[in-house]
Structure formats: structure tokens, C-alpha cells
Amino acid sequence: MEVSWYYFLKVIINYLIFKGGLMKKVTAILLIVLIIFGCAKTREEIKEKKETRFSNVETETLISLTRDSLNKEKHKEAKKYLKELDSRNVQTFETKILKSRYFYLKGNHSSSKKILRELYNKYPNNKYVNYYMGLNYDSEKFFSSAVNYYLSAYNNGYRSNYLITRLTTLLMQEGDFSQAINFFHSHLSNHKNSYMRYNLGMAYYYSGKSRDAIDQLKLLTYRNPDYHLTYYGLGYIYYNLSKNNNYYKSDARKYLKKFINSNSNRKSLKKKAKKYLSSLR
């Protein structure tokens, strides 16, 4: 069983003070002084080690380490690298973008946007400035502003999967279905995911093109029959069509039941589906 040095010394000092003579008490006091001095020296050594930790690391390497830490959402590491870059007074475009990203990931949107606004004044068409500005506004739920910055980032060459998916989602949310449909058609061949295909179908429906919506959603049922949200979409469209034409009631029942009996964990949608189904007579 291991016993720490601290515990061992404590036992010795207690023995010397309470059970020893004068010389032993003096020895105990000297030991205490040495321990305090040693701890102070150790703290100074640790401080000095920390201060010289990055002294031999090149600035470009530090920037790369910061970027990698942010990509992995290792905030503490990124903070250390950014602090060292600040101590070197490195104020490049990239370090400012990295600092704004750090603040964004920490939820400090005001600090992140402050840096980005300074950059935007100099580089209004820069795709990274606009993208990260969009992310901040998106997180703050200022969606119309987020859309504007996302569009600017897109138009200036930013093409991440997240941007395209999020932008099309927000365009639909903001009611701009025609532009959303254009985005879907531009990128579905490169981003063959069911979520985008489903949203394309729903964008058609909300823009008044029910037939095109049904065609897209039925295509998705063949390509990915396990994407259960499609059945809800079809059931919802047929349910609304059946209000003016009883012909669509059987299809509405078919797809609503299929969604209700699926493994989908979307409880709120299942509740809605049951409500629609019960109203079909």
C-alpha cells in the first residue's frame, strides 16, 4: 500500500513536536521551513515552465494547433494557444477568425461578432467572415440575418455540407420556398441524403406544387424505405388534399398508419399523425 510523502512527513513532524525534546522540536521546525521553501520553489518552477512552454514553438505551428483544437472543440487547449499568440502580438486575419470561432464555441456571441464586424468592414465579401457571422446569428435565433450572411458566404464560394443543409432549412423556415428548391436541385446530386430529399418534397408542397412534392417523397420511399419521416410527409399531404377530395383519404390513411407504426421516435409528430388519422372518416 502506497503512502504519500506528505502523510509520511506529517507523521514524523507530529512525532518530533509532541513526543520529542527541544532538539527534535527544532528539527521539526526546520523541516517545516524546508517544506514551505520547497513548495514555493516548485510553484515558481511550474510557472516558469508554463511561461517557456511555447517559447520554441513557431507561430505558424501555434496557429495550426489552435485550428486543430477548435475543430475538435478542445476549448482549453485552444485558449492556451490563443493566449500565446496574443503575447506575441500576432494579429493576422487567420488568428482573428480563430479567436472569433473560439468565442462562438464558448457561446460568447457578442465577442465573436465584434471581431467579425471589424473583419467585415475590411473584407465584406470574405466567405469565412460571412459564414461565421451567420453561425452566430443562427445560434442567437436571428434567422433572417443568419440567412443573409449564409447566402453571402455561399455566393463567395463557401460549400460545406452543413452550410447547404442549414441554409435550405432556414430558407424554408423563412418561407422562401422557390430559392430553397433551387438549392436542393443544385446540390442533391452531390449530397444524396434523405433529409434534403424530404425537405425538397415539402418545399414543393408549401409552394403549391403537391404533385411534385408527392413524386419526390415517393422516390425517397424507394431509395430509403427506413426514412420514416417520409411517410409522415406523404400522409400529411394526402390528408390535406383529402379535405377537398375524398379520393385521397385512402392514401392519407395508408401513410399515416405506416408512420405511426414505424420505429420513429418523433413523438410529437406521431401524436399529430394520430389526430389526422382519427379525423379521416
Secondary structure, DSSP 4 states (H G I P E B T S, - for coil): ----HHHHHHHHHHHHHHHS-HHHHHHHHHHHHHHHHHHHHHHHHHHHHHHTTTTTS-HHHHHHHHHHHHHTT-HHHHHHHHHHHHHTT---HHHHHHHHHHHHHTT-HHHHHHHHHHHHHH-TT-HHHHHHHHHHHHHTT-HHHHHHHHHHHHHTT---HHHHHHHHHHHHHTT-HHHHHHHHHHHTTT---HHHHHHHHHHHHHTT-HHHHHHHHHHHHHH-TT-THHHHHHHHHHHHHHTT-GGGHHHHHHHHHHHHTSS---HHHHHHHHHHHHH--
